[in-house]
Amino acid sequence: FCLVELNILLFAIEVCEENGQRRLAINPDRTSQYYRIAKRTRGFFLAGSSEEAS
């Protein structure tokens, strides 16, 4: 949807594990319960230039 129109790629999300620790999930697997994108999840994206990212 908007990621395609913006020409950016989501490559990592910040996840909170059961023990409360936060870490980055690189190229997250859609089937894991830990990688469901919840409200206020921090995402990290790749863009072709800094102008595309702003």
PDB file as gemmi writes it, atoms N, CA and C in Angstrom:
CRYST1    1.000    1.000    1.000  90.00  90.00  90.00 P 1                      
ATOM      1  N   PHE A   1       0.831  -1.195   0.000  1.00  0.00           N  
ATOM      2  CA  PHE A   1       0.000   0.000   0.000  1.00  0.00           C  
ATOM      3  C   PHE A   1       0.866   1.244   0.000  1.00  0.00           C  
ATOM      4  N   CYS A   2       0.972   1.995   1.091  1.00  0.00           N  
ATOM      5  CA  CYS A   2       1.742   3.248   1.082  1.00  0.00           C  
ATOM      6  C   CYS A   2       3.237   2.994   0.919  1.00  0.00           C  
ATOM      7  N   LEU A   3       3.740   1.844   1.369  1.00  0.00           N  
ATOM      8  CA  LEU A   3       5.170   1.562   1.220  1.00  0.00           C  
ATOM      9  C   LEU A   3       5.551   1.451  -0.248  1.00  0.00           C  
ATOM     10  N   VAL A   4       4.645   0.900  -1.059  1.00  0.00           N  
ATOM     11  CA  VAL A   4       4.896   0.777  -2.489  1.00  0.00           C  
ATOM     12  C   VAL A   4       4.894   2.156  -3.136  1.00  0.00           C  
ATOM     13  N   GLU A   5       3.914   2.971  -2.799  1.00  0.00           N  
ATOM     14  CA  GLU A   5       3.837   4.310  -3.382  1.00  0.00           C  
ATOM     15  C   GLU A   5       4.998   5.193  -2.936  1.00  0.00           C  
ATOM     16  N   LEU A   6       5.483   5.002  -1.727  1.00  0.00           N  
ATOM     17  CA  LEU A   6       6.611   5.786  -1.234  1.00  0.00           C  
ATOM     18  C   LEU A   6       7.952   5.232  -1.699  1.00  0.00           C  
ATOM     19  N   ASN A   7       7.937   4.029  -2.292  1.00  0.00           N  
ATOM     20  CA  ASN A   7       9.143   3.374  -2.787  1.00  0.00           C  
ATOM     21  C   ASN A   7      10.163   3.154  -1.666  1.00  0.00           C  
ATOM     22  N   ILE A   8       9.693   2.642  -0.525  1.00  0.00           N  
ATOM     23  CA  ILE A   8      10.571   2.300   0.592  1.00  0.00           C  
ATOM     24  C   ILE A   8      10.339   0.847   0.980  1.00  0.00           C  
ATOM     25  N   LEU A   9      11.278   0.270   1.681  1.00  0.00           N  
ATOM     26  CA  LEU A   9      11.231  -1.132   2.070  1.00  0.00           C  
ATOM     27  C   LEU A   9      11.388  -1.248   3.579  1.00  0.00           C  
ATOM     28  N   LEU A  10      10.442  -1.912   4.241  1.00  0.00           N  
ATOM     29  CA  LEU A  10      10.565  -2.192   5.672  1.00  0.00           C  
ATOM     30  C   LEU A  10      11.549  -3.342   5.826  1.00  0.00           C  
ATOM     31  N   PHE A  11      12.636  -3.132   6.574  1.00  0.00           N  
ATOM     32  CA  PHE A  11      13.603  -4.218   6.727  1.00  0.00           C  
ATOM     33  C   PHE A  11      13.757  -4.686   8.167  1.00  0.00           C  
ATOM     34  N   ALA A  12      13.237  -3.941   9.130  1.00  0.00           N  
ATOM     35  CA  ALA A  12      13.336  -4.378  10.520  1.00  0.00           C  
ATOM     36  C   ALA A  12      12.250  -3.707  11.346  1.00  0.00           C  
ATOM     37  N   ILE A  13      11.847  -4.398  12.405  1.00  0.00           N  
ATOM     38  CA  ILE A  13      10.935  -3.809  13.379  1.00  0.00           C  
ATOM     39  C   ILE A  13      11.507  -4.051  14.771  1.00  0.00           C  
ATOM     40  N   GLU A  14      11.171  -3.160  15.688  1.00  0.00           N  
ATOM     41  CA  GLU A  14      11.582  -3.338  17.079  1.00  0.00           C  
ATOM     42  C   GLU A  14      10.532  -4.209  17.753  1.00  0.00           C  
ATOM     43  N   VAL A  15      10.952  -5.308  18.355  1.00  0.00           N  
ATOM     44  CA  VAL A  15      10.019  -6.224  19.005  1.00  0.00           C  
ATOM     45  C   VAL A  15      10.333  -6.331  20.490  1.00  0.00           C  
ATOM     46  N   CYS A  16       9.311  -6.605  21.267  1.00  0.00           N  
ATOM     47  CA  CYS A  16       9.452  -6.815  22.702  1.00  0.00           C  
ATOM     48  C   CYS A  16       9.233  -8.299  22.968  1.00  0.00           C  
ATOM     49  N   GLU A  17      10.236  -8.944  23.509  1.00  0.00           N  
ATOM     50  CA  GLU A  17      10.143 -10.369  23.788  1.00  0.00           C  
ATOM     51  C   GLU A  17       9.387 -10.603  25.088  1.00  0.00           C  
ATOM     52  N   GLU A  18       9.055 -11.851  25.370  1.00  0.00           N  
ATOM     53  CA  GLU A  18       8.288 -12.195  26.570  1.00  0.00           C  
ATOM     54  C   GLU A  18       8.960 -11.726  27.852  1.00  0.00           C  
ATOM     55  N   ASN A  19      10.294 -11.676  27.859  1.00  0.00           N  
ATOM     56  CA  ASN A  19      11.025 -11.257  29.058  1.00  0.00           C  
ATOM     57  C   ASN A  19      11.121  -9.735  29.178  1.00  0.00           C  
ATOM     58  N   GLY A  20      10.495  -8.996  28.241  1.00  0.00           N  
ATOM     59  CA  GLY A  20      10.482  -7.542  28.296  1.00  0.00           C  
ATOM     60  C   GLY A  20      11.615  -6.864  27.549  1.00  0.00           C  
ATOM     61  N   GLN A  21      12.591  -7.645  27.091  1.00  0.00           N  
ATOM     62  CA  GLN A  21      13.705  -7.051  26.350  1.00  0.00           C  
ATOM     63  C   GLN A  21      13.260  -6.683  24.941  1.00  0.00           C  
ATOM     64  N   ARG A  22      13.784  -5.563  24.465  1.00  0.00           N  
ATOM     65  CA  ARG A  22      13.492  -5.119  23.103  1.00  0.00           C  
ATOM     66  C   ARG A  22      14.694  -5.423  22.220  1.00  0.00           C  
ATOM     67  N   ARG A  23      14.400  -5.800  20.977  1.00  0.00           N  
ATOM     68  CA  ARG A  23      15.464  -6.073  20.012  1.00  0.00           C  
ATOM     69  C   ARG A  23      14.932  -5.806  18.617  1.00  0.00           C  
ATOM     70  N   LEU A  24      15.829  -5.785  17.655  1.00  0.00           N  
ATOM     71  CA  LEU A  24      15.429  -5.601  16.265  1.00  0.00           C  
ATOM     72  C   LEU A  24      15.234  -6.954  15.610  1.00  0.00           C  
ATOM     73  N   ALA A  25      14.136  -7.094  14.910  1.00  0.00           N  
ATOM     74  CA  ALA A  25      13.885  -8.284  14.102  1.00  0.00           C  
ATOM     75  C   ALA A  25      14.165  -7.886  12.655  1.00  0.00           C  
ATOM     76  N   ILE A  26      15.251  -8.399  12.109  1.00  0.00           N  
ATOM     77  CA  ILE A  26      15.637  -8.097  10.735  1.00  0.00           C  
ATOM     78  C   ILE A  26      14.871  -9.028   9.803  1.00  0.00           C  
ATOM     79  N   ASN A  27      14.259  -8.457   8.773  1.00  0.00           N  
ATOM     80  CA  ASN A  27      13.459  -9.224   7.823  1.00  0.00           C  
ATOM     81  C   ASN A  27      12.493 -10.147   8.573  1.00  0.00           C  
ATOM     82  N   PRO A  28      11.576  -9.581   9.346  1.00  0.00           N  
ATOM     83  CA  PRO A  28      10.723 -10.372  10.234  1.00  0.00           C  
ATOM     84  C   PRO A  28       9.851 -11.387   9.507  1.00  0.00           C  
ATOM     85  N   ASP A  29       9.682 -12.529  10.133  1.00  0.00           N  
ATOM     86  CA  ASP A  29       8.853 -13.618   9.630  1.00  0.00           C  
ATOM     87  C   ASP A  29       7.398 -13.324   9.976  1.00  0.00           C  
ATOM     88  N   ARG A  30       6.515 -13.343   8.997  1.00  0.00           N  
ATOM     89  CA  ARG A  30       5.105 -12.995   9.222  1.00  0.00           C  
ATOM     90  C   ARG A  30       4.371 -13.996  10.111  1.00  0.00           C  
ATOM     91  N   THR A  31       4.886 -15.217  10.267  1.00  0.00           N  
ATOM     92  CA  THR A  31       4.157 -16.243  10.999  1.00  0.00           C  
ATOM     93  C   THR A  31       4.423 -16.244  12.498  1.00  0.00           C  
ATOM     94  N   SER A  32       5.430 -15.551  12.960  1.00  0.00           N  
ATOM     95  CA  SER A  32       5.781 -15.563  14.379  1.00  0.00           C  
ATOM     96  C   SER A  32       4.910 -14.599  15.172  1.00  0.00           C  
ATOM     97  N   GLN A  33       4.457 -15.034  16.335  1.00  0.00           N  
ATOM     98  CA  GLN A  33       3.627 -14.174  17.181  1.00  0.00           C  
ATOM     99  C   GLN A  33       4.391 -12.957  17.684  1.00  0.00           C  
ATOM    100  N   TYR A  34       5.706 -13.031  17.771  1.00  0.00           N  
ATOM    101  CA  TYR A  34       6.495 -11.907  18.274  1.00  0.00           C  
ATOM    102  C   TYR A  34       6.644 -10.792  17.253  1.00  0.00           C  
ATOM    103  N   TYR A  35       6.384 -11.094  16.000  1.00  0.00           N  
ATOM    104  CA  TYR A  35       6.632 -10.134  14.939  1.00  0.00           C  
ATOM    105  C   TYR A  35       5.369  -9.484  14.406  1.00  0.00           C  
ATOM    106  N   ARG A  36       4.275  -9.612  15.099  1.00  0.00           N  
ATOM    107  CA  ARG A  36       3.069  -8.910  14.671  1.00  0.00           C  
ATOM    108  C   ARG A  36       3.237  -7.438  14.984  1.00  0.00           C  
ATOM    109  N   ILE A  37       2.942  -6.628  14.018  1.00  0.00           N  
ATOM    110  CA  ILE A  37       3.137  -5.196  14.195  1.00  0.00           C  
ATOM    111  C   ILE A  37       1.980  -4.631  15.002  1.00  0.00           C  
ATOM    112  N   ALA A  38       2.295  -4.189  16.192  1.00  0.00           N  
ATOM    113  CA  ALA A  38       1.298  -3.638  17.110  1.00  0.00           C  
ATOM    114  C   ALA A  38       1.365  -2.114  17.086  1.00  0.00           C  
ATOM    115  N   LYS A  39       0.411  -1.502  17.726  1.00  0.00           N  
ATOM    116  CA  LYS A  39       0.375  -0.048  17.824  1.00  0.00           C  
ATOM    117  C   LYS A  39       1.682   0.454  18.440  1.00  0.00           C  
ATOM    118  N   ARG A  40       2.222   1.509  17.880  1.00  0.00           N  
ATOM    119  CA  ARG A  40       3.450   2.168  18.323  1.00  0.00           C  
ATOM    120  C   ARG A  40       4.706   1.317  18.101  1.00  0.00           C  
ATOM    121  N   THR A  41       4.650   0.348  17.191  1.00  0.00           N  
ATOM    122  CA  THR A  41       5.832  -0.427  16.836  1.00  0.00           C  
ATOM    123  C   THR A  41       6.773   0.446  16.022  1.00  0.00           C  
ATOM    124  N   ARG A  42       8.038   0.390  16.331  1.00  0.00           N  
ATOM    125  CA  ARG A  42       9.036   1.177  15.607  1.00  0.00           C  
ATOM    126  C   ARG A  42       9.517   0.368  14.409  1.00  0.00           C  
ATOM    127  N   GLY A  43       9.475   0.978  13.230  1.00  0.00           N  
ATOM    128  CA  GLY A  43       9.932   0.324  12.007  1.00  0.00           C  
ATOM    129  C   GLY A  43      11.170   1.008  11.462  1.00  0.00           C  
ATOM    130  N   PHE A  44      11.979   0.257  10.742  1.00  0.00           N  
ATOM    131  CA  PHE A  44      13.193   0.776  10.123  1.00  0.00           C  
ATOM    132  C   PHE A  44      13.103   0.481   8.632  1.00  0.00           C  
ATOM    133  N   PHE A  45      13.336   1.510   7.830  1.00  0.00           N  
ATOM    134  CA  PHE A  45      13.091   1.422   6.400  1.00  0.00           C  
ATOM    135  C   PHE A  45      14.337   1.742   5.596  1.00  0.00           C  
ATOM    136  N   LEU A  46      14.354   1.260   4.347  1.00  0.00           N  
ATOM    137  CA  LEU A  46      15.387   1.610   3.379  1.00  0.00           C  
ATOM    138  C   LEU A  46      14.747   2.460   2.296  1.00  0.00           C  
ATOM    139  N   ALA A  47      15.444   3.487   1.880  1.00  0.00           N  
ATOM    140  CA  ALA A  47      14.986   4.343   0.788  1.00  0.00           C  
ATOM    141  C   ALA A  47      16.168   4.603  -0.137  1.00  0.00           C  
ATOM    142  N   GLY A  48      15.852   5.016  -1.354  1.00  0.00           N  
ATOM    143  CA  GLY A  48      16.899   5.279  -2.330  1.00  0.00           C  
ATOM    144  C   GLY A  48      17.740   6.499  -2.010  1.00  0.00           C  
ATOM    145  N   SER A  49      17.168   7.455  -1.275  1.00  0.00           N  
ATOM    146  CA  SER A  49      17.898   8.677  -0.932  1.00  0.00           C  
ATOM    147  C   SER A  49      17.288   9.289   0.318  1.00  0.00           C  
ATOM    148  N   SER A  50      17.994  10.232   0.908  1.00  0.00           N  
ATOM    149  CA  SER A  50      17.449  10.912   2.090  1.00  0.00           C  
ATOM    150  C   SER A  50      16.225  11.745   1.719  1.00  0.00           C  
ATOM    151  N   GLU A  51      16.156  12.223   0.484  1.00  0.00           N  
ATOM    152  CA  GLU A  51      14.990  12.983   0.040  1.00  0.00           C  
ATOM    153  C   GLU A  51      13.742  12.107  -0.001  1.00  0.00           C  
ATOM    154  N   GLU A  52      13.883  10.848  -0.423  1.00  0.00           N  
ATOM    155  CA  GLU A  52      12.746   9.930  -0.456  1.00  0.00           C  
ATOM    156  C   GLU A  52      12.263   9.602   0.949  1.00  0.00           C  
ATOM    157  N   ALA A  53      13.151   9.617   1.910  1.00  0.00           N  
ATOM    158  CA  ALA A  53      12.802   9.236   3.279  1.00  0.00           C  
ATOM    159  C   ALA A  53      12.169  10.367   4.065  1.00  0.00           C  
ATOM    160  N   SER A  54      12.282  11.590   3.601  1.00  0.00           N  
ATOM    161  CA  SER A  54      11.740  12.713   4.373  1.00  0.00           C  
ATOM    162  C   SER A  54      10.368  13.131   3.900  1.00  0.00           C  
TER     163      SER A  54                                                      
END                                                                             
